[in-house]
Amino acid sequence: MKQIKDKNYAFRISSKDLKEIQAKAKKAKMTVTKYITQSALGKEVIIIDGLPEIVSQLKKIGNNLNQLTMLSHQGVINTVKLDETEESLTAIYWKINELTKVVDSDGSV
């Protein structure tokens, strides 16, 4: 359940610190409020830098599989070699595995 933010709290901060907090919040894809709250309450803020590359690869594989399925349904192709797809998925698996190890070893990313 989403908590209602019913209180305002203002505090003084240096411009340098504010810029750093804003940059970290942006990198974590969070609002500054959410980033500060999670950090102050000792909750993990996980940032995965390699994720856009992985998502891009998954989209490409999905497009290729959709094209192969369409051609198969049209009777244009009978058999499909999925060696390249398997290699791509294996590469993605290992990248995700590496990212997980980074999170586990640091406790954060």
A tleap script that builds the chain and sets N, CA, C and O, in Angstrom:
source leaprc.protein.ff14SB
mol = sequence {
  NMET LYS GLN ILE LYS ASP LYS ASN TYR ALA
  PHE ARG ILE SER SER LYS ASP LEU LYS GLU
  ILE GLN ALA LYS ALA LYS LYS ALA LYS MET
  THR VAL THR LYS TYR ILE THR GLN SER ALA
  LEU GLY LYS GLU VAL ILE ILE ILE ASP GLY
  LEU PRO GLU ILE VAL SER GLN LEU LYS LYS
  ILE GLY ASN ASN LEU ASN GLN LEU THR MET
  LEU SER HIE GLN GLY VAL ILE ASN THR VAL
  LYS LEU ASP GLU THR GLU GLU SER LEU THR
  ALA ILE TYR TRP LYS ILE ASN GLU LEU THR
  LYS VAL VAL ASP SER ASP GLY SER CVAL
}
set mol.1.N position { 0.840 -1.170 0.000 }
set mol.1.CA position { 0.000 0.000 0.000 }
set mol.1.C position { 0.893 1.243 0.000 }
set mol.1.O position { 1.880 1.309 0.732 }
set mol.2.N position { 0.544 2.196 -0.804 }
set mol.2.CA position { 1.319 3.424 -0.937 }
set mol.2.C position { 1.037 4.354 0.240 }
set mol.2.O position { -0.115 4.611 0.589 }
set mol.3.N position { 2.125 4.854 0.848 }
set mol.3.CA position { 1.967 5.774 1.967 }
set mol.3.C position { 1.614 7.165 1.467 }
set mol.3.O position { 2.121 7.622 0.443 }
set mol.4.N position { 0.739 7.826 2.205 }
set mol.4.CA position { 0.368 9.199 1.881 }
set mol.4.C position { 1.407 10.122 2.498 }
set mol.4.O position { 1.721 10.018 3.684 }
set mol.5.N position { 1.928 11.012 1.694 }
set mol.5.CA position { 2.904 11.991 2.179 }
set mol.5.C position { 2.130 13.222 2.632 }
set mol.5.O position { 1.783 14.092 1.834 }
set mol.6.N position { 1.870 13.270 3.930 }
set mol.6.CA position { 1.037 14.344 4.464 }
set mol.6.C position { 1.820 15.412 5.224 }
set mol.6.O position { 1.220 16.318 5.802 }
set mol.7.N position { 3.132 15.322 5.230 }
set mol.7.CA position { 3.954 16.291 5.963 }
set mol.7.C position { 5.022 16.886 5.063 }
set mol.7.O position { 5.603 16.194 4.226 }
set mol.8.N position { 5.276 18.178 5.243 }
set mol.8.CA position { 6.394 18.856 4.583 }
set mol.8.C position { 7.488 19.048 5.616 }
set mol.8.O position { 7.213 19.295 6.790 }
set mol.9.N position { 8.730 18.931 5.171 }
set mol.9.CA position { 9.861 19.155 6.068 }
set mol.9.C position { 10.948 19.854 5.273 }
set mol.9.O position { 11.418 19.328 4.264 }
set mol.10.N position { 11.346 21.024 5.716 }
set mol.10.CA position { 12.382 21.788 5.012 }
set mol.10.C position { 13.674 21.726 5.816 }
set mol.10.O position { 13.647 21.717 7.046 }
set mol.11.N position { 14.789 21.684 5.126 }
set mol.11.CA position { 16.087 21.711 5.796 }
set mol.11.C position { 17.084 22.436 4.918 }
set mol.11.O position { 16.872 22.599 3.717 }
set mol.12.N position { 18.174 22.871 5.531 }
set mol.12.CA position { 19.197 23.620 4.812 }
set mol.12.C position { 20.262 22.644 4.328 }
set mol.12.O position { 20.629 21.692 5.017 }
set mol.13.N position { 20.743 22.916 3.119 }
set mol.13.CA position { 21.740 22.038 2.513 }
set mol.13.C position { 22.599 22.878 1.568 }
set mol.13.O position { 22.121 23.852 0.987 }
set mol.14.N position { 23.840 22.504 1.420 }
set mol.14.CA position { 24.712 23.253 0.503 }
set mol.14.C position { 24.328 22.931 -0.939 }
set mol.14.O position { 23.777 21.867 -1.223 }
set mol.15.N position { 24.620 23.846 -1.830 }
set mol.15.CA position { 24.326 23.636 -3.255 }
set mol.15.C position { 25.044 22.398 -3.773 }
set mol.15.O position { 24.483 21.619 -4.544 }
set mol.16.N position { 26.285 22.224 -3.343 }
set mol.16.CA position { 27.080 21.078 -3.783 }
set mol.16.C position { 26.425 19.761 -3.354 }
set mol.16.O position { 26.288 18.841 -4.159 }
set mol.17.N position { 26.024 19.678 -2.082 }
set mol.17.CA position { 25.386 18.456 -1.586 }
set mol.17.C position { 24.052 18.201 -2.282 }
set mol.17.O position { 23.726 17.061 -2.611 }
set mol.18.N position { 23.286 19.260 -2.504 }
set mol.18.CA position { 21.998 19.110 -3.176 }
set mol.18.C position { 22.191 18.570 -4.588 }
set mol.18.O position { 21.468 17.670 -5.015 }
set mol.19.N position { 23.161 19.114 -5.308 }
set mol.19.CA position { 23.421 18.637 -6.671 }
set mol.19.C position { 23.820 17.167 -6.665 }
set mol.19.O position { 23.404 16.400 -7.534 }
set mol.20.N position { 24.629 16.777 -5.680 }
set mol.20.CA position { 25.055 15.377 -5.589 }
set mol.20.C position { 23.871 14.461 -5.282 }
set mol.20.O position { 23.743 13.387 -5.870 }
set mol.21.N position { 23.013 14.888 -4.363 }
set mol.21.CA position { 21.821 14.103 -4.031 }
set mol.21.C position { 20.894 14.010 -5.235 }
set mol.21.O position { 20.356 12.940 -5.519 }
set mol.22.N position { 20.702 15.117 -5.943 }
set mol.22.CA position { 19.847 15.106 -7.132 }
set mol.22.C position { 20.405 14.166 -8.193 }
set mol.22.O position { 19.651 13.440 -8.841 }
set mol.23.N position { 21.713 14.177 -8.371 }
set mol.23.CA position { 22.345 13.299 -9.361 }
set mol.23.C position { 22.165 11.836 -8.975 }
set mol.23.O position { 21.871 10.996 -9.826 }
set mol.24.N position { 22.342 11.534 -7.696 }
set mol.24.CA position { 22.175 10.152 -7.231 }
set mol.24.C position { 20.722 9.701 -7.365 }
set mol.24.O position { 20.456 8.562 -7.749 }
set mol.25.N position { 19.791 10.587 -7.050 }
set mol.25.CA position { 18.373 10.255 -7.183 }
set mol.25.C position { 18.023 9.997 -8.643 }
set mol.25.O position { 17.294 9.056 -8.957 }
set mol.26.N position { 18.544 10.832 -9.528 }
set mol.26.CA position { 18.288 10.661 -10.959 }
set mol.26.C position { 18.861 9.336 -11.450 }
set mol.26.O position { 18.213 8.615 -12.208 }
set mol.27.N position { 20.083 9.018 -11.013 }
set mol.27.CA position { 20.722 7.766 -11.415 }
set mol.27.C position { 19.923 6.560 -10.920 }
set mol.27.O position { 19.862 5.529 -11.589 }
set mol.28.N position { 19.313 6.701 -9.744 }
set mol.28.CA position { 18.495 5.628 -9.171 }
set mol.28.C position { 17.075 5.631 -9.727 }
set mol.28.O position { 16.255 4.787 -9.365 }
set mol.29.N position { 16.790 6.603 -10.624 }
set mol.29.CA position { 15.449 6.761 -11.199 }
set mol.29.C position { 14.399 6.937 -10.090 }
set mol.29.O position { 13.344 6.301 -10.091 }
set mol.30.N position { 14.733 7.823 -9.154 }
set mol.30.CA position { 13.845 8.127 -8.029 }
set mol.30.C position { 13.689 9.638 -7.918 }
set mol.30.O position { 14.506 10.407 -8.425 }
set mol.31.N position { 12.629 10.038 -7.249 }
set mol.31.CA position { 12.517 11.450 -6.904 }
set mol.31.C position { 13.511 11.718 -5.779 }
set mol.31.O position { 13.952 10.795 -5.095 }
set mol.32.N position { 13.857 12.985 -5.595 }
set mol.32.CA position { 14.770 13.346 -4.509 }
set mol.32.C position { 14.141 12.959 -3.168 }
set mol.32.O position { 14.828 12.447 -2.285 }
set mol.33.N position { 12.850 13.201 -3.017 }
set mol.33.CA position { 12.156 12.850 -1.775 }
set mol.33.C position { 12.280 11.361 -1.475 }
set mol.33.O position { 12.627 10.969 -0.361 }
set mol.34.N position { 11.995 10.543 -2.472 }
set mol.34.CA position { 12.056 9.093 -2.262 }
set mol.34.C position { 13.489 8.651 -1.968 }
set mol.34.O position { 13.716 7.810 -1.098 }
set mol.35.N position { 14.450 9.215 -2.691 }
set mol.35.CA position { 15.851 8.851 -2.487 }
set mol.35.C position { 16.306 9.208 -1.073 }
set mol.35.O position { 16.909 8.384 -0.387 }
set mol.36.N position { 16.019 10.432 -0.639 }
set mol.36.CA position { 16.427 10.865 0.701 }
set mol.36.C position { 15.737 10.020 1.770 }
set mol.36.O position { 16.374 9.604 2.738 }
set mol.37.N position { 14.444 9.767 1.601 }
set mol.37.CA position { 13.701 8.984 2.583 }
set mol.37.C position { 14.272 7.578 2.700 }
set mol.37.O position { 14.520 7.097 3.806 }
set mol.38.N position { 14.483 6.910 1.554 }
set mol.38.CA position { 15.016 5.547 1.602 }
set mol.38.C position { 16.419 5.521 2.191 }
set mol.38.O position { 16.748 4.628 2.972 }
set mol.39.N position { 17.240 6.482 1.826 }
set mol.39.CA position { 18.603 6.543 2.357 }
set mol.39.C position { 18.589 6.779 3.868 }
set mol.39.O position { 19.315 6.117 4.610 }
set mol.40.N position { 17.765 7.723 4.317 }
set mol.40.CA position { 17.713 8.070 5.739 }
set mol.40.C position { 17.161 6.934 6.590 }
set mol.40.O position { 17.546 6.780 7.750 }
set mol.41.N position { 16.266 6.144 6.022 }
set mol.41.CA position { 15.676 5.031 6.766 }
set mol.41.C position { 16.499 3.749 6.644 }
set mol.41.O position { 16.095 2.694 7.133 }
set mol.42.N position { 17.652 3.849 5.990 }
set mol.42.CA position { 18.544 2.696 5.884 }
set mol.42.C position { 18.094 1.655 4.879 }
set mol.42.O position { 18.572 0.521 4.901 }
set mol.43.N position { 17.180 2.030 3.998 }
set mol.43.CA position { 16.721 1.092 2.969 }
set mol.43.C position { 17.700 1.119 1.803 }
set mol.43.O position { 18.333 2.138 1.525 }
set mol.44.N position { 17.812 -0.012 1.133 }
set mol.44.CA position { 18.744 -0.108 0.007 }
set mol.44.C position { 18.268 0.712 -1.178 }
set mol.44.O position { 17.083 0.729 -1.511 }
set mol.45.N position { 19.207 1.385 -1.799 }
set mol.45.CA position { 18.964 2.079 -3.055 }
set mol.45.C position { 19.841 1.373 -4.075 }
set mol.45.O position { 21.062 1.533 -4.071 }
set mol.46.N position { 19.219 0.596 -4.944 }
set mol.46.CA position { 19.973 -0.216 -5.898 }
set mol.46.C position { 19.937 0.447 -7.267 }
set mol.46.O position { 18.875 0.767 -7.800 }
set mol.47.N position { 21.123 0.642 -7.814 }
set mol.47.CA position { 21.262 1.243 -9.137 }
set mol.47.C position { 21.978 0.230 -10.014 }
set mol.47.O position { 23.081 -0.211 -9.692 }
set mol.48.N position { 21.356 -0.135 -11.112 }
set mol.48.CA position { 21.967 -1.089 -12.033 }
set mol.48.C position { 22.286 -0.347 -13.320 }
set mol.48.O position { 21.401 -0.051 -14.122 }
set mol.49.N position { 23.578 -0.052 -13.502 }
set mol.49.CA position { 24.004 0.733 -14.657 }
set mol.49.C position { 23.846 -0.005 -15.983 }
set mol.49.O position { 23.560 0.634 -16.995 }
set mol.50.N position { 24.017 -1.306 -16.015 }
set mol.50.CA position { 24.005 -2.048 -17.269 }
set mol.50.C position { 22.630 -2.440 -17.763 }
set mol.50.O position { 22.511 -3.078 -18.809 }
set mol.51.N position { 21.592 -2.073 -17.038 }
set mol.51.CA position { 20.247 -2.524 -17.385 }
set mol.51.C position { 19.748 -2.050 -18.749 }
set mol.51.O position { 19.147 -2.857 -19.459 }
set mol.52.N position { 19.955 -0.796 -19.165 }
set mol.52.CA position { 19.458 -0.379 -20.484 }
set mol.52.C position { 20.017 -1.229 -21.629 }
set mol.52.O position { 19.303 -1.521 -22.589 }
set mol.53.N position { 21.277 -1.622 -21.533 }
set mol.53.CA position { 21.879 -2.472 -22.564 }
set mol.53.C position { 21.192 -3.838 -22.603 }
set mol.53.O position { 20.931 -4.375 -23.680 }
set mol.54.N position { 20.903 -4.391 -21.441 }
set mol.54.CA position { 20.243 -5.694 -21.366 }
set mol.54.C position { 18.830 -5.601 -21.923 }
set mol.54.O position { 18.406 -6.474 -22.681 }
set mol.55.N position { 18.105 -4.564 -21.561 }
set mol.55.CA position { 16.738 -4.378 -22.056 }
set mol.55.C position { 16.743 -4.242 -23.573 }
set mol.55.O position { 15.876 -4.795 -24.250 }
set mol.56.N position { 17.707 -3.515 -24.107 }
set mol.56.CA position { 17.830 -3.350 -25.553 }
set mol.56.C position { 18.038 -4.699 -26.239 }
set mol.56.O position { 17.408 -4.987 -27.257 }
set mol.57.N position { 18.917 -5.515 -25.682 }
set mol.57.CA position { 19.163 -6.838 -26.266 }
set mol.57.C position { 17.912 -7.708 -26.206 }
set mol.57.O position { 17.599 -8.414 -27.164 }
set mol.58.N position { 17.204 -7.660 -25.093 }
set mol.58.CA position { 15.983 -8.455 -24.968 }
set mol.58.C position { 14.926 -8.028 -25.984 }
set mol.58.O position { 14.221 -8.873 -26.534 }
set mol.59.N position { 14.811 -6.720 -26.235 }
set mol.59.CA position { 13.857 -6.224 -27.236 }
set mol.59.C position { 14.209 -6.742 -28.624 }
set mol.59.O position { 13.329 -7.145 -29.385 }
set mol.60.N position { 15.499 -6.729 -28.952 }
set mol.60.CA position { 15.935 -7.220 -30.263 }
set mol.60.C position { 15.625 -8.702 -30.421 }
set mol.60.O position { 15.157 -9.137 -31.473 }
set mol.61.N position { 15.888 -9.470 -29.377 }
set mol.61.CA position { 15.597 -10.906 -29.427 }
set mol.61.C position { 14.098 -11.125 -29.570 }
set mol.61.O position { 13.667 -11.978 -30.346 }
set mol.62.N position { 13.301 -10.361 -28.825 }
set mol.62.CA position { 11.850 -10.480 -28.924 }
set mol.62.C position { 11.351 -10.168 -30.323 }
set mol.62.O position { 10.473 -10.864 -30.835 }
set mol.63.N position { 11.895 -9.133 -30.951 }
set mol.63.CA position { 11.510 -8.795 -32.326 }
set mol.63.C position { 11.864 -9.925 -33.283 }
set mol.63.O position { 11.070 -10.286 -34.152 }
set mol.64.N position { 13.062 -10.482 -33.118 }
set mol.64.CA position { 13.480 -11.588 -33.986 }
set mol.64.C position { 12.573 -12.800 -33.817 }
set mol.64.O position { 12.195 -13.433 -34.802 }
set mol.65.N position { 12.224 -13.126 -32.581 }
set mol.65.CA position { 11.337 -14.268 -32.343 }
set mol.65.C position { 9.951 -14.021 -32.933 }
set mol.65.O position { 9.338 -14.939 -33.478 }
set mol.66.N position { 9.454 -12.791 -32.830 }
set mol.66.CA position { 8.151 -12.465 -33.424 }
set mol.66.C position { 8.185 -12.624 -34.944 }
set mol.66.O position { 7.237 -13.140 -35.536 }
set mol.67.N position { 9.273 -12.182 -35.576 }
set mol.67.CA position { 9.404 -12.325 -37.026 }
set mol.67.C position { 9.462 -13.796 -37.430 }
set mol.67.O position { 8.841 -14.200 -38.412 }
set mol.68.N position { 10.209 -14.592 -36.669 }
set mol.68.CA position { 10.298 -16.025 -36.970 }
set mol.68.C position { 8.944 -16.707 -36.802 }
set mol.68.O position { 8.570 -17.561 -37.606 }
set mol.69.N position { 8.219 -16.335 -35.768 }
set mol.69.CA position { 6.894 -16.911 -35.538 }
set mol.69.C position { 5.955 -16.559 -36.681 }
set mol.69.O position { 5.209 -17.415 -37.159 }
set mol.70.N position { 5.986 -15.304 -37.124 }
set mol.70.CA position { 5.134 -14.866 -38.223 }
set mol.70.C position { 5.462 -15.640 -39.508 }
set mol.70.O position { 4.562 -16.107 -40.205 }
set mol.71.N position { 6.755 -15.768 -39.811 }
set mol.71.CA position { 7.159 -16.501 -41.014 }
set mol.71.C position { 6.774 -17.971 -40.928 }
set mol.71.O position { 6.397 -18.577 -41.931 }
set mol.72.N position { 6.866 -18.541 -39.747 }
set mol.72.CA position { 6.487 -19.938 -39.557 }
set mol.72.C position { 4.988 -20.126 -39.774 }
set mol.72.O position { 4.566 -21.095 -40.405 }
set mol.73.N position { 4.187 -19.205 -39.254 }
set mol.73.CA position { 2.728 -19.290 -39.422 }
set mol.73.C position { 2.321 -19.089 -40.879 }
set mol.73.O position { 1.305 -19.628 -41.318 }
set mol.74.N position { 3.101 -18.322 -41.627 }
set mol.74.CA position { 2.809 -18.092 -43.042 }
set mol.74.C position { 3.292 -19.247 -43.906 }
set mol.74.O position { 2.999 -19.294 -45.100 }
set mol.75.N position { 4.023 -20.171 -43.317 }
set mol.75.CA position { 4.550 -21.304 -44.066 }
set mol.75.C position { 5.794 -20.968 -44.868 }
set mol.75.O position { 6.228 -21.776 -45.689 }
set mol.76.N position { 6.374 -19.807 -44.654 }
set mol.76.CA position { 7.570 -19.386 -45.377 }
set mol.76.C position { 8.776 -20.198 -44.918 }
set mol.76.O position { 9.652 -20.523 -45.720 }
set mol.77.N position { 8.820 -20.523 -43.640 }
set mol.77.CA position { 9.912 -21.346 -43.117 }
set mol.77.C position { 9.333 -22.536 -42.368 }
set mol.77.O position { 8.254 -22.459 -41.781 }
set mol.78.N position { 10.069 -23.633 -42.400 }
set mol.78.CA position { 9.622 -24.836 -41.708 }
set mol.78.C position { 10.421 -25.092 -40.436 }
set mol.78.O position { 9.866 -25.461 -39.402 }
set mol.79.N position { 11.718 -24.894 -40.529 }
set mol.79.CA position { 12.561 -25.108 -39.354 }
set mol.79.C position { 13.320 -23.824 -39.044 }
set mol.79.O position { 13.646 -23.036 -39.932 }
set mol.80.N position { 13.581 -23.647 -37.792 }
set mol.80.CA position { 14.277 -22.445 -37.352 }
set mol.80.C position { 15.464 -22.859 -36.502 }
set mol.80.O position { 15.334 -23.639 -35.559 }
set mol.81.N position { 16.632 -22.317 -36.858 }
set mol.81.CA position { 17.808 -22.540 -36.024 }
set mol.81.C position { 17.877 -21.396 -35.021 }
set mol.81.O position { 17.937 -20.225 -35.394 }
set mol.82.N position { 17.867 -21.748 -33.775 }
set mol.82.CA position { 17.860 -20.728 -32.737 }
set mol.82.C position { 19.201 -20.637 -32.013 }
set mol.82.O position { 19.261 -20.223 -30.855 }
set mol.83.N position { 20.281 -21.028 -32.704 }
set mol.83.CA position { 21.608 -20.985 -32.081 }
set mol.83.C position { 21.983 -19.566 -31.660 }
set mol.83.O position { 22.467 -19.353 -30.549 }
set mol.84.N position { 21.759 -18.596 -32.551 }
set mol.84.CA position { 22.107 -17.208 -32.227 }
set mol.84.C position { 21.256 -16.681 -31.080 }
set mol.84.O position { 21.738 -15.940 -30.223 }
set mol.85.N position { 19.986 -17.071 -31.073 }
set mol.85.CA position { 19.098 -16.641 -29.997 }
set mol.85.C position { 19.566 -17.215 -28.669 }
set mol.85.O position { 19.582 -16.525 -27.650 }
set mol.86.N position { 19.947 -18.488 -28.694 }
set mol.86.CA position { 20.448 -19.122 -27.473 }
set mol.86.C position { 21.717 -18.424 -26.976 }
set mol.86.O position { 21.880 -18.193 -25.778 }
set mol.87.N position { 22.611 -18.092 -27.908 }
set mol.87.CA position { 23.846 -17.394 -27.534 }
set mol.87.C position { 23.535 -16.022 -26.929 }
set mol.87.O position { 24.144 -15.619 -25.938 }
set mol.88.N position { 22.585 -15.313 -27.535 }
set mol.88.CA position { 22.211 -13.989 -27.024 }
set mol.88.C position { 21.604 -14.083 -25.626 }
set mol.88.O position { 21.938 -13.300 -24.736 }
set mol.89.N position { 20.716 -15.045 -25.451 }
set mol.89.CA position { 20.092 -15.211 -24.140 }
set mol.89.C position { 21.110 -15.630 -23.084 }
set mol.89.O position { 21.023 -15.207 -21.931 }
set mol.90.N position { 22.073 -16.461 -23.478 }
set mol.90.CA position { 23.137 -16.862 -22.556 }
set mol.90.C position { 23.973 -15.652 -22.156 }
set mol.90.O position { 24.325 -15.497 -20.986 }
set mol.91.N position { 24.291 -14.791 -23.129 }
set mol.91.CA position { 25.063 -13.578 -22.836 }
set mol.91.C position { 24.302 -12.671 -21.873 }
set mol.91.O position { 24.885 -12.111 -20.944 }
set mol.92.N position { 23.010 -12.532 -22.097 }
set mol.92.CA position { 22.181 -11.709 -21.214 }
set mol.92.C position { 22.140 -12.312 -19.813 }
set mol.92.O position { 22.225 -11.593 -18.817 }
set mol.93.N position { 22.012 -13.624 -19.744 }
set mol.93.CA position { 22.003 -14.307 -18.447 }
set mol.93.C position { 23.269 -13.984 -17.663 }
set mol.93.O position { 23.211 -13.662 -16.476 }
set mol.94.N position { 24.417 -14.073 -18.340 }
set mol.94.CA position { 25.685 -13.829 -17.644 }
set mol.94.C position { 25.832 -12.367 -17.223 }
set mol.94.O position { 26.417 -12.079 -16.180 }
set mol.95.N position { 25.304 -11.443 -18.030 }
set mol.95.CA position { 25.355 -10.029 -17.640 }
set mol.95.C position { 24.505 -9.778 -16.399 }
set mol.95.O position { 24.924 -9.071 -15.482 }
set mol.96.N position { 23.320 -10.356 -16.377 }
set mol.96.CA position { 22.457 -10.215 -15.203 }
set mol.96.C position { 23.128 -10.855 -13.992 }
set mol.96.O position { 23.076 -10.313 -12.887 }
set mol.97.N position { 23.753 -12.002 -14.203 }
set mol.97.CA position { 24.464 -12.693 -13.132 }
set mol.97.C position { 25.579 -11.811 -12.566 }
set mol.97.O position { 25.751 -11.741 -11.349 }
set mol.98.N position { 26.335 -11.138 -13.436 }
set mol.98.CA position { 27.402 -10.230 -13.002 }
set mol.98.C position { 26.835 -9.069 -12.189 }
set mol.98.O position { 27.391 -8.696 -11.156 }
set mol.99.N position { 25.721 -8.498 -12.663 }
set mol.99.CA position { 25.093 -7.391 -11.943 }
set mol.99.C position { 24.633 -7.836 -10.557 }
set mol.99.O position { 24.755 -7.089 -9.586 }
set mol.100.N position { 24.108 -9.045 -10.473 }
set mol.100.CA position { 23.662 -9.583 -9.190 }
set mol.100.C position { 24.831 -9.738 -8.237 }
set mol.100.O position { 24.705 -9.443 -7.048 }
set mol.101.N position { 25.970 -10.198 -8.743 }
set mol.101.CA position { 27.155 -10.354 -7.895 }
set mol.101.C position { 27.621 -9.010 -7.364 }
set mol.101.O position { 28.054 -8.912 -6.216 }
set mol.102.N position { 27.536 -7.972 -8.189 }
set mol.102.CA position { 27.930 -6.631 -7.749 }
set mol.102.C position { 27.027 -6.179 -6.610 }
set mol.102.O position { 27.506 -5.633 -5.617 }
set mol.103.N position { 25.730 -6.402 -6.748 }
set mol.103.CA position { 24.780 -6.017 -5.705 }
set mol.103.C position { 25.052 -6.809 -4.435 }
set mol.103.O position { 25.055 -6.237 -3.344 }
set mol.104.N position { 25.284 -8.125 -4.555 }
set mol.104.CA position { 25.510 -8.972 -3.389 }
set mol.104.C position { 26.799 -8.628 -2.655 }
set mol.104.O position { 26.823 -8.629 -1.424 }
set mol.105.N position { 27.859 -8.337 -3.381 }
set mol.105.CA position { 29.145 -8.092 -2.731 }
set mol.105.C position { 29.196 -6.754 -1.999 }
set mol.105.O position { 29.830 -6.646 -0.949 }
set mol.106.N position { 28.544 -5.752 -2.535 }
set mol.106.CA position { 28.563 -4.418 -1.919 }
set mol.106.C position { 27.435 -4.220 -0.919 }
set mol.106.O position { 27.564 -3.459 0.040 }
set mol.107.N position { 26.353 -4.899 -1.148 }
set mol.107.CA position { 25.142 -4.601 -0.391 }
set mol.107.C position { 24.346 -3.507 -1.078 }
set mol.107.O position { 23.168 -3.299 -0.788 }
set mol.108.N position { 25.002 -2.817 -1.984 }
set mol.108.CA position { 24.355 -1.810 -2.828 }
set mol.108.C position { 25.132 -1.784 -4.127 }
set mol.108.O position { 26.156 -2.455 -4.261 }
set mol.109.N position { 24.652 -1.020 -5.071 }
set mol.109.CA position { 25.352 -0.954 -6.352 }
set mol.109.C position { 26.034 0.370 -6.479 }
set mol.109.O position { 26.685 0.635 -7.490 }
savepdb mol mol.pdb
quit
